[in-house]
Amino acid sequence: MKPDRPPRGATRLLAALLPARGRDALLGDLQEDWTRRRASGRPARLWYWRQAAALAAGYHLHRRRTRPRPRPIGLAADLGAAARHAWRDRRFSAVVVLLLGAGLGVTTIWFGVLHALVVRPLPYPEAERLVALHETHVASGVLAGPASPGNFLDWHEHAASFESLAASYTSEVALTGLDPVESILLGEVTPEFFTALGIPPLIGRGFSPVEEAGAWLDNAGRFHGPARVVLHESLWRARFDADSGLVGRTIGINGQPAEVIGVMPAAVRLPSPDVGAWVVWDVAAGYGAGGQEPPRNSRFVDVVARLAPGVAPEAARDELAALASRAATDHPRTNGGWSATSRPLADAVTDGGQHALGPLAAAVSLLLLGVATSLTALQTARLEGRRTELSVRAALGAGRARLLRQLMLENLVLAAAAALAGLVAAHLAAPRVFALLLPDLPGAETAPPQPWIVAAVLAVATATGAASVGVAALRSRGGGTSDPLRARATTGRGADRPLVVIEVGLAVALVVLTGLLAQSYLRLVSQDPGFEAEGVLTARLNLEAGVSAGAASRVAFVEQLLQELRREPAVEAAGGATFLPMTRVGAYFDRPYWKAGQTDPGGDAPRGWVRIVTPGLIEALGIELHAGRSFTADDRFDFSAAERDGAPRVAIVNRTLAENTWPGIDPVGRVLVMDYPQRVYEYRVVGVVEDVLPERLDSAPPPEIYLPYFQIPYPGLTLALRTRGDPARLAPRLRELVVAANALQPVDRIVPLSDALAASVRNERLVLGWAGAAGAVALLLAVIGVYGVVDLVVRRRTRELGIRLALGARPAQLRAMVLRSALGLALSGLALGTLLALAGSRLVAASLYRTAVLEPLPLAVATVTILAASLLAAWGPARRATRITPDRALRE
Amino acid sequence: MPTDSPLGTFELMVLLAVLHQGEDGYGSSIRAQVAAWSEREVSRGAVYATLDRLEDKGLLSSHLGESTPERGGRAKRFYRVSAEGLEAVRFSRRTLRSAWDGVRGLLDEA
């Protein structure tokens, strides 16, 4: 049905753009024409829009052009003139806006990083009142460790400094009932968790201590008490289509129904950024069901708390220390030597990104300085070119101050445009930059541009622009005469040399910085991690979900699966472990240990990381066996028997543990004692393997104990398959085999191990990339600068050079002269750059791995690069110098 | 008597168009008339801006006519040349004629 009115949007727009006078009649005329046009059958809608646009534009243009208007004087006038001037000289303006805009874009992103890391906003209300609680054991270097359930309950009951206190840890469960079955990370939290955070749910409700009393999830993934779950917004959108009717319905978790009671907004990223859902963990009920006390010496929970109103953080810390000290006295075996403390939640959450600050600060500052220097050079050159115009204006009565103001305003206009460009570019690039550079940072990439960042960028833009104009104006003050001829003769004599030296210096500093980071990175990745990551495919199995609960069936399933996998022609070796080195996937925990015969050191015992592995894992990862043997299929318990019958408990230790515990002795055959919450267990050492680095290439290997999977069949297992050829190609076949073994078994995170290795150095790689890019840009600016100066020198001295040629100088001599002047620039810049690099060394030192600040190689590389670049830049002008014919030179 | 500032070409065209239209001249019709003479598209905005200016100078007068549903209920503004306007046109004709005199031969037009 055709509308009986012209497009309302266009009419409204037009009405807004036209002055009140005559508007009505005008709109009426237009509508009349529109009606007529429609009646004649021609397309009227688009025509109307075009007419409206033309009308608005034409009206205003026409009025302005012809109506005599009083010329405004003062700031408004100058600003307008400045804008017009910038528009007229479009090429220069474009260069300035691009150059400054690029620098500002980088600066904006840098401010964003600062905001995320230093200002550290957390998405929770009054986030500064939120703290993370830790247990500490100074003697073994644990400064901010996880807490134990027993100690947490202690704090919950007795600590008055907190209005709410909650513990959390993560486990993996399967979302059954969906196709395909998916493994998600589950946050098991005590009921006050969401209350402490203070953030309201998107829909539904959070947990309540009353409603969810007695609820907990056992180690086999079975619910006890009310089975209720809160979903994370991202999971709700991804797998449940953001269905708001989901609240009150049940979903399948590990094959059991759980009622969805609410959805939390995506901003909540505790206890882990990857958390998919939360369930309640009633600590007392959970352990009470097994007739146990919540353990004090099994430390694996994260604790978050909200300070009570009026309580200072220091007071809370003191109270915690007092409580811990009392616990140490009352329970010396489990708590001896342990204390407790708290720190702002923001600190705990941003632990990862601090290392990027130093090098980024250095790179950004240098780049900005380089941009400012280039701008100054540009402004100086332009000022020279405008000398005529400016002197005419001076002659017409504009005071010096007014001229300067004019220049400043022009610059302000450009700076504003550049700031806008930089902000927009940064805003567009920020999500990708943050996702790449600081992936552990909570929600940083979705943060809108902060007001303070916008203000800061504008300030930097203005300051940079003003400084460049100011310096340029100061430097041309000497030649500022009203005689354009005389002025032209004096320009360029060394006018730009200091600036170019600075540019070269900055480039040198950035190249040195890049070199240092590169060296550090290379040293990092050449670290031997203790295993062979290439050619290994990994996959995560959550055995609770698919396999019927029970140790025997888990062992049977895994054993059969591994046998099938080993039969594949592409598989050289296959095994599984609770967690693999260099990945954070899986269950890793450490237990105190000591050698048999020693008295129980209690809280002071050294702690070893426990990795439960199947036979074949050590071979699959290529970990070197130093002594004894690896696990075999005989290292198992017979679970079908009522009594835990079978082989004695065995263990394999790594070299560090062996050397620490039995220095100089063969540990094979010795007995190791490990402390578990309920009792101690003894293990006979059957082998010693090489150390593997657990998490980061720059960490020292801890003592590690390997236990046989067929004796302790943990529900979570990561497979490791050494393949012939590309490991990724085996992925589909692996999935087939798992499904064939048990159709309901979810298997996910099928990735080559080398990916994990690369991911662990991702930050370093990116910082290196940033510095390299900045260095390349600075180098380019420096080359342009050198070229400009040398070129100018040649032009200015054409006459002199021509005379020399006429007097018999050889062209090669002239070329050498020019190149020498370029070298002079380069060397000055080199000196300056080295000083800069030294001065900024402190910023970078913390991020370097086994690399000092004054490494010879980066300095040498920087030197060679700069010298080569300068010679390259000077080559053109040098050649031109040799082509000067005497007669042409004399004529100039 | 002559007005303070001389009539621009476009202003003159618009005035003449208004004259041609007699009592019925309004925005669109004036524009169409000028377009017909100049054999090209005429900017709507320019026409209205000029009409406003001429009215400011007192060379035109306007009155509102009836509103019709075709116009969305808006009144129609009709323009008429005032006495001053007529005088300005006459003056322009005199000026231009003097300027054109003598050139016709050079132009060699019909």
Interface residues (C-beta under 8 A of the other chain):
Chain A: R5 P6 R21 G22 D24 A25 L26 L27 G28 D29 L30 Q31 E32 D33 T35 Q51 A54 L55 A56 A57 G58 Y59 H60 L61 H62 R63 T66 R67
Chain B: G8 Y26 G27 S28 S43 R44 G45 A46 Y48 A49 T50 L51 D52 R53 L64 S67 T68 E70 R71 G72 R74 A75 K76 R77
